[in-house]
Amino acid sequence: MSDKPFKTYDELIAKLRDEKKLTIPAEDEERVTALLKKYSYFSLVSGYKALFKKEDGTYIQGARIDDIYALYVFDDTLRDEFFHAIQIVEKHLKSLLSYSFVSKYGEAQEAYLSPLNYDAKPQAKKDKQTRQLAIKKLVNALSAIAVPPSDHNYIRHQWDKHQNVPLWAAIKVLTLGNISKMYSLCSTSIQSSVAKEFPEVTADAMIGMLDMLTRVRNVCAHNERLYDFSVVRNRAILDMPVHKKLGIAKSKSGLYNQGKMDLFAAVICLKYLLSPEDFARFADRVTAAIESLHSSTKLISPTKILSYMGFPANWAKIKEL
């Protein structure tokens, strides 16, 4: 038997009110039921309850479904803003990468379908087999795009008219994950050619940034919780000048405490990969979302939500740096 048996909406409300001590006046039951029907108990309550609960598993005094819903709406807004900003970066990188690759190897599709045109020599010899396998998987993904049939009209047009799908056409179909992987496997000359378009971003830094943004983008696309996003340490982005300029403290191991493995790390990536105008708009919208959260619930202090997001208290100054 399941340790979490099915419960009706009435039973869920009774559990929240009587067992978990969430404030649900009788006149609110119909509205709470409507929220559970629209968003589901798992997505709304299970996903966003943590900031409103005490150590014993009950809710803090005065917590209502409106507070949980406010955090849910905030996270939904965050996903929209990050997804839009990352899409701008994705389009820019696709343009730069296809241009650099075609400039070096030509526009024949055989160029990007040849494993020989990627760098199979990792820094660590033990990783050579892993890297070769990654190149093979990338070429297979590209082959699935370039070789007929295709669901994309512009791909079919290139093949029907020229029997060739140049990278600048095929790259439009690639996901950001594909682009991140392709960039990491390209020759150092192509990586440098792309990275030079972004001041203070090295090719190595770009590899980490694209991996970070890919993971955030996937969270956004799948409607997963974003505000407390984090990655494991070996996927942390490299130290950037903005870490020091914001005065972010370091741990005993020398790692910056914020902006390396958390959601603020993605903000730093966007700081360097978006135009100043696009980044300013993005930062302003995130600021507005945080302010809206604070006006919707008084149970999450400004410092608490920033802490969960990995944002330093002075994060907004990043626009000026």
N, C-alpha and C positions, 0 to 999 in steps of 0.2 A: 504494500500500500504506500501511496505517496505521503511524504511528511507534510505536504502542502496541498491538501484536498481542495477540490473546487468549492468556492463560496459564492453565493448570490450577492448582488449589490447590497442588499439590506444587511447581509451577514458581514460583508466587508466594512460597511459603515459602522456596524455595532462593534466590530473588532477595533477599529480606529478610535472610536469614542470610549468604549468601556475598558478595553485591555491596554491600548496604547496611549490613552488620555489625550487624544487630539480633540480640540474644542470643535464640536459640531452641534450647534443648536438645532432643535427640531425643525425650525423654519428653513434651515439650510440643507436638509437631507435631500430634497429634490434636486437642488443645484449640484450637490456633491455627486449624486447619482449620474447626473448629466455629464459631469467632468470625467467620471470613471468610464462611462460609455464611450466618450469621444476619444480619450487618450489611453485608456486601460490602466488598471491598478499597477501593473508591473512598470509601465513606462513613466507614469506620473508619480505615484507614491513611492514605489520601491526605488525608482531612479533618482529621486530628489529629496528624500526624507532625511538624509544623514545630518545635514546642517541644523536640523530642528529637533534632534533627539538627544536625550541624556544618556549617560553611560548604562543605565539600567534598561534601556530600550524604549522607554516612554518618551513622549514629546515634552519639550520645555513648556512651562506654563504660558497659556495664551496662544499657543501655536494653532493655526487654523489651516484648512485646505487652501485658503487664499495665499498663504505664505509659501506653501509648497508650489502652488501654481505660478506664483510670481517668479520663483527660481527657474521653473520649467520654461516660462516665456523668455526669461533672460537668456537662458542657454540656447533656446531656439533662435533668438536674435543674434547671439554670438556666432552660431553656425552659419547663418545667412551672410554676416559680414566677413567672416574668414573665408568662406567659400567663394564669395565674389572677388575678394582681393587676390586669392590664390589663383583664380581663373585668369586674372590679368597677367600674373607672373607666368602662368603656363603658356598663354598665347605668345608672350614675348620670347620665352625660352625656345618654343617650337620654331619660331621664325629665325632666331639666331643660330640654333643648332643645325637646322636644315641648310641654311646659307653657308655656314662654315664647313659642313660635311661635303656638300655638293661642290664647293669651291676647291676642295682638296682632291676629291675622288671622282667628280663628274656626276651627271644627272641620270645615268643609266641605273636602273633598279638593281642590277647585279652588284653595284658598288656597296650599297648598304645591306645586301643579302650575303656578302662575302665575309666570313669570319676573319679573313686576313686583314680586313680594314678596321679591326678593333685591336685594342691593346691587351694581349693575353699574358702580359708579364707583370704580375703584382709585385709589390714591394717585398712581401714575404713569400719565399719559395713554396712553403707548405700550402699557400692559398692558390697555387697555379691551377690545380684541377678544378677547384671551385669556380675560379674566374672563367676558365674555358667552358664550363658547363653553363655559366651565366650568359656567355656570348652565344652559345648554341640556342638557349631558350629565347634570347632576344631575336636572333635571326629567324627562329621559327615563328615568333609573334609577328615579325615584319613580313614574312612570307605569306602568312594568313591574310594579310592586308593587300599585298601587291599582286598575288596570284589569283586569277578569276576562279569562281564568281565572287562578286562583292555586293553588299547591300547598299553601298554608297555610290550615288550617281556620278560624282566627280571622279571616283576611282575607275568605274566602268568606262567613263568617257576617255580617260587617259589610255586605258588598255585598248579599247575599240579603235581609237584613232591613231595611237602611236605604238601599241604593243609594249608599252613601257610606263611604269608608274614612278615618276621621280619622287625623291624624298620629300620635296616641298609639298607634294600632294598627299603622300602616304602619311606624313607626320601628323596631319590633322586628325587622323583616326586614333592615334596613340593616346593612351592615358598619361596622366602625370607620372604615374609609377613607371610606365615604359620609358618616358623621357628621362626620369631620374636615373634609371638603370642604363640607358643608352649613353647618357653623358658620362657616367662613371666608368664606362667601358671604352670610351673613345680615346684616341691618342692624346697625348699631353698637348700637342699643338692645337687641336680642335678645342679641347677644354680651355686652354688659355685664351683662344680667340673669342670664346663666348664670355668668359669671366671678365675680360678686360672692359666689357661694356658696363660693368658695375664697379664703381670706385670702392676700393678697400676690400674687395671680395677676391680671394685667390681661388684657384681651381679646386683645391682641397676643401676650402670653406664651402664652395658651391655644392660639392657632392653631399656634404652633410646637410646643407640647407634644403636641397631638393628632397632628400630623404625625409627630413622633418616635415616639410610642407605636404608631401605625399600622404604621410600618416594623418596629419590634421585634416587634409582634404577628404580622406576616406571616412573619418569620423563624421564629418559634416554630411557627406553624401549618404551615409547609412543612418542618420539621425541618432547617433550615439551621444552620450553625455560628453560635453566638450570642456566645461569650465575648469575641471580638475585634470585635464589631459596631462599625461607624462609618458616618457619613454625610458627604456633602460639606459644605464650609464654609457654603454659603448655606442649608443646612437646620439649622444649629446652633440650639439653643434660646437664648432671651434670657438675659442675666445675671440670676441670682436671688440673694436675700440669702444663701442657704446657701453659695454659692460663696465669698463673702467670709468667712463665719463659720467655714468649714473651713480657711481660709487657703490656698486653692488658688493656686498661682503663676500669673502671667501671662506670655505670650510678649512679645517686643519689640513686636509689633503691638498689644498690649493685650488679646489674647484669652486667656481662662482656658485653661490647658493641659489640664485635665480637666473632665469634666462638661458639655461643650458639644456634641460630635459623636460621643461614644462611648457605651458601655453605661451608664456612670455618669450620663450625661445622662438616660437613661430612669429611673434610680433617683431622680434629682432631680425629674423629672416626677411620679413616683409619690408622692414625699414631699409634694408640694403638692396632689395630686388624690385621695389616699386619706385616710380617717380616720386619726387617730394610731394607733388600735388595729390597723387593717388594715395600716398601713405597718410597725408594729413587728413584726407577725407575719411579714410579707414579708422584712424585713431580717434577722430571726433565722434564717429558713430559708436565705437566701443565705449567711449566716455559717456555718451548719451545713454547707452544700454545700462551701464553701471548705475548712473544717476536714476534711471527709471526703476531699477531694482530697489534702490534705497527708498524711493518714494512709495513703492508698492508693499514693502515689508520692512518693519523696524526690527525684526528679529535677527537679521544678518548685518552685523556692523560693517562699515566700509573696509576696515582693515582685515576682517575675516574673509570676505570674498576675494580680496586682492591676494591674500595669503594662499588661498586654495588655488588661485589661478597662476601663482608664481610671479605675480606682478609686484615690483618694489613700490613703496608708497609714492615715490616721485616719478612713476613710470611715464606720466603724461609729458614730462620734459623731453622725452625721446623725439618728439616732433621738432624740437629746436636744435638738436644735435647734428 
